Amino acid sequence: MIRDGCVACPANEDVWLEAARLQTPENAKTVLAEAVKKIPQSVKIWLQALPLALPLALALALALALALALPLALPLALPLALALTLTLTLILRSR
């Protein structure tokens, strides 16, 4: 029923957040990935999605920092790695 709400009101972030809350963590990733596509400017949606993708993002950032072998690589690479990983994770989970 909540999925019907997402279809009927695709720009309503509260509907998407409730739909994600009612899911398992794996299914919530898919719901939030769809929500990000529908409402990319929603800070609430992104904040809800970030913790679901965070372990992968941190692993990617660490690997990138080690590969570059620069003392300042992690602080410089972390924001980019987090953004790229979150986006890729949400896209992959939505398929």
Secondary structure by P-SEA (a helix, b strand, c coil): caaaaaaaccccaaaaaaaaaaccaaaaaaaaaaaaaaccccaaaaaaacccaaaaaaaaaaaaaaaaccccccccaaaaaaaaaaaaaaaaaac
